[in-house]
Amino acid sequence: MSNLGGNALWPVGTGTGSGTAQGLAQALSPAGERVFYLLGQAALRSSATRNFISNASFVVGLTGVVIIEALGSPVLTKALHEIIASKTNLPVVAVVVTH
């Protein structure tokens, strides 16, 4: 279940800049003090969902950030990096892709 609520779309412009990160950030939830997750929409890939149909999470460690899943498109992955940069200045040290 998405924390975006029903069929609501995240409010982003048509560009690929920080508006995408701001929209995606609205789906960001904490799972702990240094653990965050994003739940994608339960839908098929389409322009309406902007391909935000997968989940991702990240852990802020002592020396770097580990990302678990990188989302479904380069635009979303870039937005994820922008969100991480808003939480910490530590570098991304690993990306885990589970499937």
ChimeraX attribute file (.defattr): number of C-alpha atoms within 10 A of each C-alpha:
attribute: neighborCount
match mode: 1-to-1
recipient: residues
	/A:1	9
	/A:2	17
	/A:3	14
	/A:4	17
	/A:5	11
	/A:6	10
	/A:7	12
	/A:8	12
	/A:9	14
	/A:10	20
	/A:11	12
	/A:12	16
	/A:13	12
	/A:14	9
	/A:15	9
	/A:16	14
	/A:17	14
	/A:18	15
	/A:19	15
	/A:20	23
	/A:21	22
	/A:22	18
	/A:23	16
	/A:24	23
	/A:25	18
	/A:26	13
	/A:27	17
	/A:28	18
	/A:29	14
	/A:30	12
	/A:31	12
	/A:32	9
	/A:33	8
	/A:34	14
	/A:35	16
	/A:36	18
	/A:37	18
	/A:38	23
	/A:39	20
	/A:40	21
	/A:41	25
	/A:42	14
	/A:43	14
	/A:44	13
	/A:45	14
	/A:46	10
	/A:47	8
	/A:48	13
	/A:49	17
	/A:50	19
	/A:51	18
	/A:52	24
	/A:53	17
	/A:54	19
	/A:55	16
	/A:56	20
	/A:57	21
	/A:58	24
	/A:59	19
	/A:60	20
	/A:61	15
	/A:62	8
	/A:63	10
	/A:64	15
	/A:65	22
	/A:66	17
	/A:67	23
	/A:68	17
	/A:69	17
	/A:70	21
	/A:71	23
	/A:72	17
	/A:73	13
	/A:74	11
	/A:75	16
	/A:76	19
	/A:77	16
	/A:78	18
	/A:79	23
	/A:80	25
	/A:81	16
	/A:82	18
	/A:83	18
	/A:84	22
	/A:85	14
	/A:86	11
	/A:87	12
	/A:88	14
	/A:89	12
	/A:90	14
	/A:91	15
	/A:92	19
	/A:93	11
	/A:94	12
	/A:95	13
	/A:96	13
	/A:97	11
	/A:98	7
	/A:99	4
